Amino acid sequence: MAKRVYLAGPPYADEYRRRASALAEERGWEAVDPMRRDFRGRTEGREREIVEGDLADIDACDAVLAAFTQPDEGTAMEAWYAHHSGTPVLVYTGGAPPHPWAVFVAARVCADLEQAVSALDDV
C-alpha cells in the first residue's frame, strides 16, 4: 500500500496541488488533497465539517507537505496539528523566507517543490 501525503496549502494554490500530486505519485506516494472537498465561497456554517475532515485526512497520512509560499492560517494550523501529532511536515516555501514557526514544525524546509517532495523518501 502506498504511503499517503496530505497537501496543505492556501485554498487557491491549484498549481501547487497539481504539481505536488504529480511529483508525489511519481515517487509512489498517494497525494491526499483536502480541496477535493471544495468549500471555497461557502465555508460559513460548515467550519466544523471542514476542520474535522482535514484533521481526519491528516491522521490518515504518513506525512504532510505544507506550502508556505504565502501566509495562510489553515496551512499553519494543519502543519502545527501534524507536528503535534508526530506526523512529519515537509515545508515548501517557493523561495520565500521561512517563518520561525514553519521551521519549528518542519522535518525539512525546501525552497523548491521538487526537493520538498523528494524529502518524502526520508520520512
C-alpha positions in Angstrom: 0.0 0.0 0.0 1.4 3.4 -1.0 2.2 5.9 1.7 0.0 9.0 1.8 0.9 12.7 1.9 -1.5 15.4 2.8 -1.2 18.5 0.7 -1.6 21.5 3.0 -1.6 24.9 1.3 -3.7 28.0 0.6 -7.1 27.3 -0.9 -6.4 28.8 -4.3 -3.0 27.2 -4.8 -4.3 24.9 -7.5 -1.0 24.8 -9.5 0.9 23.7 -6.3 -1.6 21.0 -5.7 -1.4 19.7 -9.3 2.4 19.7 -9.3 2.8 18.3 -5.8 0.3 15.5 -6.6 2.1 14.5 -9.8 5.5 14.6 -8.2 4.4 12.6 -5.2 2.7 10.0 -7.3 5.9 9.6 -9.4 7.7 8.7 -6.1 5.0 6.1 -5.2 3.1 8.3 -2.7 -0.7 8.9 -2.8 -1.5 12.6 -2.6 -4.4 13.5 -0.4 -5.8 16.9 -1.5 -8.2 18.4 1.0 -9.6 20.6 -1.7 -11.4 17.6 -3.2 -13.9 18.8 -0.6 -14.0 22.2 -2.1 -15.8 24.7 0.2 -14.5 27.9 -1.4 -17.1 30.6 -1.2 -19.3 28.5 1.1 -17.5 28.0 4.3 -19.8 29.8 6.7 -21.7 27.4 8.9 -19.5 24.5 7.8 -16.4 25.2 9.8 -16.6 22.1 11.9 -17.1 19.9 8.8 -14.2 21.4 7.1 -11.8 21.2 10.0 -12.8 17.7 11.1 -12.4 16.5 7.5 -8.9 18.0 7.3 -7.9 16.5 10.6 -9.1 13.1 9.7 -7.2 13.3 6.4 -4.0 14.3 8.2 -4.4 11.5 10.7 -4.7 9.1 7.8 -1.5 10.3 6.2 2.2 9.4 6.7 3.4 13.0 6.1 2.3 16.5 5.4 3.6 18.7 2.6 2.9 22.3 3.6 3.1 25.1 1.0 4.2 28.2 2.9 4.5 30.3 -0.2 2.1 32.9 1.2 0.5 33.5 4.6 -2.4 31.2 5.3 -4.0 30.4 8.6 -5.3 27.0 7.5 -1.9 25.8 6.3 -0.3 26.9 9.6 -2.9 25.1 11.7 -2.6 21.9 9.6 1.2 21.9 9.9 1.0 22.5 13.7 -1.6 19.7 14.1 0.6 17.3 12.1 3.7 18.2 14.0 2.0 17.9 17.4 0.6 14.5 16.3 4.0 13.2 15.3 3.4 13.3 11.6 6.4 14.6 9.6 5.9 18.0 8.0 7.8 19.0 4.9 7.7 22.7 4.2 7.8 24.2 0.7 8.5 27.9 0.7 8.8 28.7 -3.0 11.8 30.8 -2.1 10.1 33.0 0.5 12.0 33.3 3.8 10.5 30.7 6.1 8.7 31.9 9.2 10.2 30.7 12.5 7.1 28.6 13.3 7.3 26.9 9.9 10.9 26.0 10.6 10.0 24.8 14.1 7.3 22.3 12.8 9.3 21.1 9.8 11.2 17.9 9.4 12.7 19.8 6.4 12.4 23.2 4.8 12.8 23.4 1.0 12.5 26.4 -1.3 12.0 24.1 -4.3 8.9 21.9 -4.6 10.8 19.0 -6.2 13.2 19.0 -3.3 10.3 19.1 -0.8 8.6 16.1 -2.5 11.9 14.1 -2.8 12.3 14.6 1.0 9.3 12.3 1.4 11.8 9.5 0.8 13.4 10.4 4.2 10.3 10.1 6.3 
